[in-house]
Every structure is written in structure tokens, then in C-alpha cells.
């Protein structure tokens, strides 16, 4: 048997197995239970769950993501420059911070900032529980983005720095005017990916409990499973999942396009 014929036969068998698996799964699923528990018509029609999910959940999720990303990015620049500093103690501090917060689950950091730190230091975080949760997200996001920025800065050819210094630029001005702008272009795809991760990480804020108007998308969906037109079903969770996908899929597609563009540029 020729190699091409053998490959076609193997592909045909694999497709047949896949189709058979889909048919069997479809036959075994209780579609009436799926419809009743995940696609309750009361939640999908106008005036159902969409109002709270979009006007409260999506709005707050986007706001929280932007706040965590902007402040986390500022912290990341500071940490990345510290890690590349010629002063050893600065490098040690930045490395310790980055490794510490990258090694902890974001959920633990949020809980500590919401309950541990206020109790230990008798301190009320700005914004209450939501503010504490956002500080936790900022601390974690800053650690991850710092390592991304550090790699981007080091990817800038050293000749750029040498040329700027030969023109009389100071080290600080060279970093801010020459190195950082080029590094940011390099790390746009991973930073966009970090933004997508932050969108999903805002769902962790539901564990600390927030006021009705401060709920993010997951919290709204969870509350709708016990109250509202689809109480007792998981319809609101499916709707929240759809809204997350509507937000994140275009961004993940953008990351893929940016990565391809960079590869062509190289």
C-alpha cells in the first residue's frame, strides 16, 4: 500500500471515530434536562437575565480589568527596571517580589488583601472589599507583566542603547526614549494576553463578597442561579460564559494576529 493511500485511510478512520463519538454523545445526552437547566427560555428572552448580566456584570468586569491592568502595568515597569538595575539590592528586591507573587494563586492574594491585611494593620483599603480585591489583582498582574517587560527590554538590540549614549543621552533618557518604546512594541502580544487573563481573573472577586452594584459578571450569574427568572437553573452561568467569550475571543484573535505580524517583521 502506498504511503499516501495509507495516510488517507488513517485519516478516514480517525474521522469516522470522531463522528461515531459525537453521535454516541448526542444519543446519551438528556436534551430535555439540558434545555431545562441550561437554556431556560425565561432567562433568554427580553427582560430575563441579560439586563443585570450586561449593565452590571459586564460593565464592572471591564472597569475592574482596566483598573488592574493600568496600575499593574505601572508597577510592572518599575519592577522590570529594578530587575535590570546595576544596583544588586534593587535586583534582589524585584526578583523576590516577582517570584513571590508569581508563585502564589491570585485567589490567595485577593483573600489576604481583603481580610488578612486589614485585620493585621487595622487598615481599610480604598474602595472597600472591591478595592482590596483589585489591589490583589494588581500585585499579581504586576509581577507577571514585569517579567514580560524585562524580556522585552532585553530583546532590544544593545546597539540602540550604545547609539543613544554616543549622542550624549543619559542612561535614564535612553531607557525612557529609546529602549522602552521598542520593548513595548515587542511585548504587545503577551501584554494583550495578560489583559485577557485579567478579564477572567476578575471572576475571583466573587469570593470576597461585594455589594449588589459592584458585582462582576460571575457574581451576577451566580446570584441569578438562586433568584430571578431562572432561579434553580444554570442558565445564567451559560449566559455569562457566552459574554466572557464575546469579550475575550476577539482579544485572543488579536494576539494571534500581532504574533504573526511580528514573525513576518523578523
Helices and strands as residue ranges (DSSP letters): H 3-28, H 31-38, H 41-44, H 50-52, I 53-58, H 59-83, H 88-102, H 106-111, I 112-116, H 117-121, H 128-155, H 158-166, H 171-174, I 175-179, H 180-186, H 188-201, G 202-208, G 212-214, H 217-224, H 235-265
